[in-house]
Amino acid sequence: MTIRFYSFLLLFLSLVACKNNSHITSSPSSINGKRIPINNTIPSDPEIEAFIKPFAIHLNNTLDSTLAYSPTNLSKNEGKLNSALGNMMADLVMEQADPIFGARTNSKIDMVLLNQGGIRSGIGKGAVTTRTAYQLMPFENEIVVVEITGSKIFEMISYLEKAQTAHPISGLKLKVDKDFKTISATTRGESIKAEETYFVATSDYLQQGGDNMVFFKDPVNLYKIDYKLRNAIIDHFKKVDTLKASIDNRFIQIL
């Protein structure tokens, strides 16, 4: 009798509790928010500043250590269809990525295509540092290699014709006429053939169709080499004493 009584009492109390909480809803009736700007009006915390100071000093020393020297100012906007900075960027991707790709696939990269907009700064005359690399490439983009058909390469060339921009290329030589129609397109000294496939190094962003480079999507094969563009830049800076970059005839217009 006692057990039945206490069971009934527990059931009764549970029902009362549920009834008393019936006004609680599963979602808020309203949400209010305001913008709190993060600027120099917010007082610093001396304890936090003291804690991070050694890390900040180490980081800045690493970023500002000299890796190479640039004899001139380099800008992505200095050329019409190719720039010294863009040429250097595309060439260093070829130089740094090809040995890795070759070791894994026993093949060679035929060409490189990056986008001019992906170069986020120039390089000033003087010391070239790790910070310079971060300024050039602040994103976490990685180098990938796509195997695509010659037909897709023709789509890529058509894209470059229409863009009329100094998108960085390496391993590909283009000549266009006064109307920006291709006169010749070669890689490794040979004309592009529609039925063959080619290995093109680019960034993972562009491979996914960034900057409307849709010709990189759905390739015959996609190879990820686990190498960030920024790391390739830093490794190149470490290898050279003085940067060598110039505008050349890899993409020119014949008037």
C-alpha positions, 0 to 999 in steps of 0.5 A: 500500500505504501509503495502504491501511495508513493508511486502515485505521489511521484506521478502527481508531482511530475504532472504538476511540474510539467504544468507549471513549466508549460509556459517555457517555449523551445525558441526565444520570442525575440533577439536583440543585438548591437555592433561592438566595434573592436578598435583602440577605444577598448582598453588593453589588458596588461596581463594578456599583453604580457602573456602574448608579448614573447610570442609576438616578438618571436613571430615578428622576428620570424616574419621579418627575417630576410630571405632574399633581395629584390633589385626592383619594385615588382607589381602585378599591374606593370605589364599588359599580358604578362608581368614580371611579378606574375611570371615569377609567381607562375615560374616558382610554382612550376619549379617547386611543384614539379619535382613533388608531382614527378616523384608521385606520378612519374609525370611532369607538369606541362604548364601553370595558370594562376589568377592576377587577382590572387596576387594581393600585393607587390614586392618592394625593392630591398629585403624580401622576407617571410612577411612578404610571402604572406602579403603576396598570398594571405590565403591558405590556397594549395597547389593542385595539378589537373590533368585535362584534355587539349579541348579544355586547354583551348577553353582556357586559352579562350578565357585568356583571350577574353580576359586580356589580363596578365594572369600568371602563366608558365610553360605555355606560350601564347601569341594573339593578334590585334583582336586578341585571337590566338595566332599560336599556342604551344607548350614544350615547343609543340602546338596544343592537340585537342585529343591529348591530355596535359598536366596543369598546376593551379590553385585549389580555388581556381580548380573549383571554378574560382574566377570563372575558370570552369575549364578546371572543373571535372578534370580527367584526374586531380592530384593534390600535392599538399603544398601551399602556394605561400610555402612554395613562395617562401621556399623559392625565396630561400633558394635564391639570393636575388629575385629574378623577374622580368616581362617576357614573350610568354603571352604577347600581342602581335599588332 
